[in-house]
C-alpha cells in the first residue's frame, strides 16, 4: 500500500469526533439522559413545594377565593383576617406553646437516653447484650398503631391520662434512636480512644460526656431533628391520651377546627403556616449537622 492510499483511507486522530463530545452520538445520548433527569427532579421538586406554596397563598385568601374556579395561586384580594382570627378567636398560641415545649423536653431526654443506650450496646459487652439488642432491634418492626393500646393501658394505669407527662413518657427511649446512635458510635468512636482515656484515669461519665458526645455532634443533630419533628407533628397519640381542650397540642387543635359539616379552611391554612415556622427554623439552624449526620454512614475511608 502506497503512502497516497494510506492518507486516503486513514482519518487523522485530531479530526475524529470525541465519543463524549456534544456532537457525537454518545454526547447526544448523555445530554438526553441528563435532560430527563433534570425534568424528573423538577417534577418532584414542584410536587414537594407546591402544597406549601398553596397553603401560604390560601392563608391570605377568603373562603370564596380559596374555592374559586379557576383557581389562582396569587391572591387577588389578599387579607390578614385569617391570621387575626388565629391569634384572637382560637387558642393557637397555647397549642403551639404546648407542642413546642413538650417536643423540646421529649427530644432532649430522648437524645440523651438514645446516646447512652447506643454507647452501651456499641462499647460494652455484658451477658445478654446481644439478646437485648436483638429484642430492641426487632421492636422497630412493630407498627406504632399496634403499641398504642398497650401504651394507653399502662399510662391510664399509672394515673397519667390526660396529662402532659403522658405526651412525653412513652417516647423517651426510642428503639430507632438507640440503634442509630449505636451505628454511629461503632463507626466514629475508636475503642482505643476510650481505653486510652480509662488508662489516663477518666471515669465512664467523663468519657461519655467529654470524649464520646463531641465526636457524635453531627449524629446528635440529625437525631434531634428527627425526634423533634416526630414529637411536634404527632397527632394520633395526643388524640388518644388528651381529653382536655386546654391541653391540646397544635395538630390536635388544628384538627378541632374542622367538623363534619363546616371548616374554615383559611384559618386552618394560616394555622398550618404558623405551625411550619418552628420546623423550618430548626432545619435551617441544624442543616449542617443534619446533612453531615445523614451522610456520615455513606462514606467509608
N, C-alpha and C positions, 0 to 999 in steps of 0.2 A: 504494500500500500504506500503510495507516494505521499509526500508532505502536503500536497494540494488536497488529496482525498481526506486526510485526517482533519484538516482545517474546515472542510465542508461538513463532515458528519459529527464533529465534536463541538458542543456549545461551551464557550468559556464559562468557568465556575462563577465569575463575578456577575455574568449576565443571567444566571438561573434565579428564578424567584425563590426566596426562602420559604420553607414549608409553613412557617408561622407568620409570614408577612401578611398584611391586611388584604392584599390582592389575591393570595393563594387560596386554594380550596380549603386547606386546614385552617387558615386565618379566618375565612368567612364562617366556617362551622363553629369556631371558637367564639366569634363575635355573636353569632345567633344564640348559642347556649348562654352566653353572658347576658344577652338582652332578655331571654326568657327568665333567667334567674332574677334579674332586676324587676321584671314585670311581676313575678310571683311575690317577691319581697314587698313591692309597692302595694299589691292587693292585700297581703297580710297586715301591713302597717296601716292601711286605710281601714280595714276591718277592726283593728285594735283601737285606733284613735277616734274613729267616727262616733261610737257611742258616747264617749266622754265629751267630745265637742258638741254633740246633740244635747247632752244633759246641761252643759253650760249655757248653750243657746236657749234651751227651753226654760231655764230658770229665770230668764229675763222676759218671758212671754206671758201673755194672758192665756187662760184656758182655751179661749176660742182660737187664738193664734197657734197654740200648740197642735190643735187638731185641724188646722186649716188645710184645704185641698186646693191646689197642690201644695205640699209642704215646702217651706223655705228655711234655710239654715240661719240666715241673719235676721234677727227680729226687726219687723217693720215699725213696731211701737214698743221699744224697749222700756221696761218698768222694773223698779226695785221692790214692788209691792210684795212679791213672794218672799224676799229676804226680810222685809219688815215684819211680815207675818211670822216668819221663823223665829225671830227674836222677841216678839211681843205676845203672840197669841198661843204659842205652844212651848213646851219645855225642852226645846232642842239644846240650849246651852247646858242644862243639867244632864241630859242624856249624853252629850258629848263629854262632859267632865267625868261622868261615871265610866264611860268606855275608856277614856284616856288613863285615868289613874289605876283602874283595875288591870288594864293591859300592861301598864308600866310595872306595876308590882308583880304581876304574873311573869312578865318577861325577865325581870331582874332575878327573881328567885329561880326561875326555870333555867336560865343560863348558868347560874352558879351550880345548881344540882346536876344539870346535864354534864357540865365540865368535870365535876368531881366524879360522877359515875363513869364517864368516859375515861378519865385518868385511871381509875381503879381497874377497869377492865383492860386497859392498854398496858399498864406497867406493873400490875401486881398479880401474882399467881397464888391463889389460895384454893382450898378444897371446894370443889363445886363451882368454881368460877366459870368454867366453860358451859356447864349446865344452866347456870343463871343467865349467862349471856345468850344462850340459845332460846331460853324462855322469853327473855326480854325482846330478842330479835323477832321471834315468832309472833309476839303480841302486836307487832307493827302490821301484821297481815289481817288483823281483826278489824272490820269496819267500825267506825265510831258509833254508827247507829245501833250496833249490837251492844255496845257498852253503856249506852245512855240509861237504860232502865236499871241495871245493877248499880250504876253510879248514883242515880236518883234515890234508890232504896237506901244506900249507905248514907248519903247526905241527909235524907229525911230521918233516918235512924239516929243520927248524931244531933238532930235538932237544929240543923243549919239551913233548912229550907227557907227560901225567900230572904236570903242574906247575901251580902257582898262576898263573904267568905266562900259561899257555895259557887260563886263565879270563878274563884281563883284556885281553890284547893285541888280539884281533880286534875289540873294540868301542870302541876309544879315539877314533875319529873317525867317529861315526855320520852317515850322509847326512841323516837326518831332523833331527838336531840342528843341522847346518850350515845346512840350508835354513830351519829355524825361526828361528835367530838372524839370518840374512840378512834375513828379512822384518821382524823386529823392528827391526833397525838401520836399514833403509831408512826405516821409518816414524817411529822415535823419535829418531834422531840426525841433526840437520841437518848437511848438508855444510859450510854456512857456519861452524858452530861449530868443526869440525875445521880448516878453513882459517884461521880466526882464531887458533887455538892454534898452528898452524905459523908464522904471521906473528910471533907472540909468542916464537918460538924453541923451542917444545916439540918433543921428539923423538917418533917414532912410538910407541915403547913407553910413553912418558909420556902421550901422548894416549889410547892404548888403556886403560891401567890407571887413569888419573886422570880421564878425561872420559867414555869410552865405557862402561866397566863400571858406574859408578854409575848411569847413566841406564837401564841394562838390568837393574836389580835384580829387578823382577817377572818378566821373561822368564827370568833365570838361575834363580830359584826354581822356576818351572814346569818348566824343562828338567831341573833337578837332581832333582826329584821323579820325573819320568818315567824318567830314566836309572837312578835308584836302584831303582825298582820293577822295571824291566826286568831289571837285573842280579841283584837279590835273588831274584826269582821264576824266573829262568832255570833250566830243567830239562834241555832237550834237549842244549845244548852241554856242560855238565858231565858228562852221561851218556856223551857220546862221547869226551871227552878225559881224563876222570879214571877210572883203574882202581883206585887205591889207596883202600881204605875209610877210611883215616886222613885223606884229603884231601877227603872228601865235603863238598858244600855241604848246606844244610838241606833243600831239595827232594829232593835225591838221597838223603840219609839217611832222610827220612821214607818215601820210596818203597821203601827197602831193608827196611822193617819188614813189608812185605807179601810174600807168596809165592803160588804157585799154589793152595795148599791151606789156609793159615792166615793170619790177620791179626788183630792185637789192635787193634780199632778204637778202644777207649777211649784207649789210649796214642797212637795216631795223631791222634785229635782233640785230646788235650792238647798234643801237639807242634805241631799246626796253630794252636791258640790262641796258644801262645808265639811261634810264627813270625809271627803277625799283629801282635804288640805293637810291634815297631820301625816297621813301615809306618804303623800308626795314629799313633804318636808323631810320626813325620816329617810326616804330613799335618797334625796339629794345630799343629806348630811352624811350618810353612811355608804354612798355608792361605791367609793374606792374599796372599803373593807368588804362590801358585798360582792363586788366583781372579783376581788382577789381571793376571797373565800371560796367562791363557786368554781374558780379556775385552778385553785391550788392542787386539787387532786387530779387535774387533767394533764399536768406537765410533770414528766419524770426527768431527773437529771442530777 
